[in-house]
Amino acid sequence: MTFGVGKAGRAMILHLAPDDDFFECIIRACKEANFEHAAMTTCIGSLKKINYSYAERSNESPFGLAYLTRRTYEGAIQIISIEGVICKGENGEYLPHFHVCFITDDGETRSGHIFDEGTPVFSTMEICLQEVAEITVDRRMDSYYKVPILYAGVKEGSGNVSRNG
């Protein structure tokens, strides 16, 4: 286990309009507000298209689960919740990692990891991002698990503690 303790920073409220791209807008807003890291605290609204996957059993994975099948749904998609974190990768690029729960236009509830592969807003999206400050957070490829893993630690001079174990 690793962890870092930071502080809640500024909050950002976003409103996305029809045809805005969900991921593009979040990344652009984080860049413009100079958010290093953030947590999505609220996200409701609708999308026209979503690419997602959920964990399936896999003997090929060291931990027995993998996101094997990417699924696409197009239609009037009502977002019940999207949550996750935004941090920077090894090259300084923003790497959002979100999970979603949504209802299809035929009333089915679906959920999983959401991919940044074109996510246009249907009618509106209301989002709240909470900056996480005085902490280092990055996502980098884990050599054992072969997936990007979140690493958090203490920002130098913040006086907070991190623990590995």
N, C-alpha and C positions, 0 to 999 in steps of 0.2 A: 504494500500500500504506500502511496505517496500522497501528500496533500500540502497545500499552502493556505495560509490565512491572509486574506486581503481585506479590503473595505469596500462597501457599496459606494459607488461613485454617482455620477449624474444619471438621471433617467431620461430616456428619449421616447417620445410617442410618435409613431408614424401612421399616416393614413395613405394607403395605396389605392389608386384609382383603376378603373377598368383598363385591362391590357398592360398595366405595369407588371414587370417581372419581379416576383417575390424575392428571389435570391439577389438579383442585381440591385434592387432598391435597398435591401438590408446592408449589403456590402458597401454600397456608395454612401449610405447614411453613416455607417461606422467610420469610413475614411474621412468624410467631411467633418464629423464631430470629433475626430481623433480619439476614438475609443480603441484601446489596445485589445481589450477583452470584454465580453458582455454575456449576459444570460438573458434569454428570452423569457419574460415573465408572463406575458399574455399575448395571444395571437388568435383572433377570430376573423371570420370573413368567408370569402368564397374564391375558388380558383376554377379555371376552365380546363386545366390539364395538370396531372400530377404523375410523377414517376416515383415509385416507392418499392420497398422490399421489406420482408419480415424474416426473422431468423428461422432457419430450417436446420434440422439435424444433418450433420455431415461428418463422415469418418475422415475426410480430408483435412479438417480443421483441428488444431491442437486442443481446442476446448469443446469440440463436438457440435458446434453451431456455426452456420455461415449464412450470409445473405446471398443466396444462390440465384434466385430468379427475380429479375427486375420486372416490375409490372407497371403498366401505364393505364390510367383511367382518364377519359375525356368526357366532359359534360358539365352540368351545374353541380359543383363539388362544394358542399358546406363544410367549412373547417370548424371542428369542435375545439381543437387545441393543437398548437405546435409549441414544443418546448425544446430547449437545448442550449448550446453554448456557441459562441463565436470566438475563435482565437486565431492566432497567426501560426502558419507553418514554418518549416525550416528556412524557407526563402522569403519570409515576411509577408506572404500572401494571406488574405483572410480566408479561413476555413470554417464555415458554418457547419455544425453537426446537429441536425434536428430530427425529432421523431414527431409523427403526426397522427391524429385521430380525425377521421372525416366521414361524412355521410354522402353516398352517391345520390344521383338524382332519381334512382329507383328505391331509395330508402335503406340500402345496405350500409352498415358501419364497417369501416376498414381502418387499418392502422399499420404503422411501420416506420422505417427509416425513409426520409424523403431525400431524393437526389436533385442536384442542381442541373437539371436538363430541360429547362424551359417550363416555367411555372407562371403563366399569365393569370392575372387577377380577373375574376368574372365580373363582380359588381363593386366590391369594396374589401379592404383588409384593414383591421385595426391592430396595431402591434405596440407593445411596450418592451423596450430593451433597458436593462439595468447594467451600467458599466461596473466592472469589477476592477478595482484599483489596488495599487501597492502589492502586486503579486505578479509572478511570472507564470504564464500559461502558454504552452505550445502543443501542437499536435504533430507527431512524427512517427514514421514507420517503425513498428516493433519487429525486430529481427526474428523473434520466436513465433509470435502470433501472425505475422505477415499482414497486419492491418494497422492503420494509423491509430495511435493511442494518445490520450490526453495526458500531459505532464504538467503538474502545478508545483510551484515552489515559492520561495520567499524572494521578494524583490529586495535587492541589496539596500541596506539602510532603513528598512521598514520596521525592524524590531520584531517581526513575527517569526514563528517557528514552523519548520516542516519536518516531517518524519518519514523515514523509509523503513520498511520492515516486512 
